[in-house]
Amino acid sequence: MPHDEKPVFTRAFLTTALAALGVVYGDIGTSPLYALQESFLGPHAVPATRENVLGVLSLFVWSLVLVICVKYLTVVMRADNHGEGGILALMALTGTEPAHGRKLLPLAAVLGIAGAALLYGDGVITPSISVLSAVEGLKVATPVFEPYVVPITVAILAGLFLVQPFGSGRVGVAFGPLLLVWFATLAALGVHGIAANPGVLAAVSPHHAVSFFLAHGWHGFGVLGAVILCVTGGEALYADMGHFGIRPIRLMWYALVLPALVLCYLGQGAVLLGDPAKVPQLFFNTAPAWARLPLVVLATLATVVASQALITAVFSLTHQAVQLGYCPRMRVRHTSAEEIGQIYLPAVNWALMAGCVLVVLEFRSSSRLAAAYGLAVAATMFITTLLFAYVARKRWRWSLPLVLAGAGLFLAIDLAFLGGNLLKVKDGGWLPLLVGGGVYVAFSSWKRGKLLAAEAAGNDVVPLDVVARELVERKVPRVPGTAVFLAKHPDGAPATLVNHVKFNQALHSRVVLLTIRTEPVPRVPPAERLTLARGEHGFARAIGRYGFLEYPDVEELLRIARGMGAEVDLSRMTFYIGRERTIATDKPGMALWREKLFGFMQKLENPASDSFGLPSERVVELGVQLRI
């Protein structure tokens, strides 16, 4: 449903809203499993006194209001890239692409890559802590399961990743109803707890949050490292905007998710007011004894949903990074004939699986793992605010006072959360920094290396009219059929064409020089898909345009070209692709070690013939060496 349509409570609209519930709110919906208890556990915890419980609860409630309701649902989601959201879509919206000859990436590109890289750390931690915290409920139901918590968690995670090749579409239809039951259960648990101690409702007043900081000072600031756990998943609201539209997402938040979360946290707080010793496994201690085992099963299913949604998001994020030129081409499998967005990336899937299993084996408890969580979330929220301010000022021409007023409030909140989480670096916060740092180095090196390689290739481009004239003067034989040369530059003759004529002393009677461009928009209208210019001596130049959420299809482009009058023989067609190999040198441009890293990543890149869906029996690859 387009995000600018008026909400009409039709069956289709409610179905979309239910689907949004299952995909968008899995992460934030499973935060009650571990978020509140972490404020009263660990090195930066505070005692579970009445004043502290009310103060922390007030921070939880107002974090949900200010971060989710105000920042994301009201303000940030205005920055949509043709209906799409997410940090890379926002980065593309800034319009600051790296340029040839520039040694450093623009600041907006640096921020965008950093935010995307940190989300990979989130992608490793979220499934791990969610499933682990759910399975730990078995210890509350019966101590017999305590030695088996970690093995069961690893088995569930392994099973989750092993089914990814089959696609999430079949199980996806159950996500919404299952999360509906989950949030209803959260609300019921909250009401059960509040009924035993109604005085906890006083935490809704913000003065308890203020009093908490006045009483604890710097130590209270450290508690924000746990408070941010209640808003993990906030970026998902923005990233999934294009899939469901703003209004279905807002409807489910205000009608179900927010009330259920607030009730659940207040219910947990009521339990603490009655018995502070119940801090460990607080969520499961909120439930009656008879309900704990069924609750473990439901919680495990909910965390699988949350993990699946995040795995899918990482697949989508990686595809966007590939299309925008920040990541090498990877093998992509479409797992649905109906939904083009349902994809499976084997390399990413197995890397995530290995990461999650290693994290669980290393940390072994959700409490220890919670120390590693939050830093990536806080940093990503901070980067989102900076990019939003850039777009508001430069693209929308908002006045400086308006930008400072809006972004200033959010930056203050983000910096407070970021500072609180930086205190946890030595306790596990290093993990998302390590993962994010590695991804950032790889992405930025690939982007810079591609720019340098394009420069080196561009220096060798021969004007097409010179090539055509030499063909005539040298009387180069022209054989029947069509040759398609994939060209990175939309002018001149690619090196593959020049080398082909040089070594084979022949050329097809019809030649198409095809350049594929990825535009900084999610999708390109079909009418703007292809531009065609026909030249002399059987040459034609075509430029195909795709958005960063689309998948290039060369044969589709050639069918469009034929419909536009190009003389191409689809039955007798040969595709020529240049297989680039770079040679690292001490030339200015990039550090030598990064050039070697770029060369290594080139070797791992999926062949263009596979990525563009070309028939392998009609593809000819010509090697090209470039010195960068």
Summary of the structure (lengths in Angstrom):
residues: 628
radius of gyration: 27.3
end to end distance: 46.4
largest distance: 95.0
contacts: 2270
relative contact order: 0.13
helix: 66%
strand: 10%
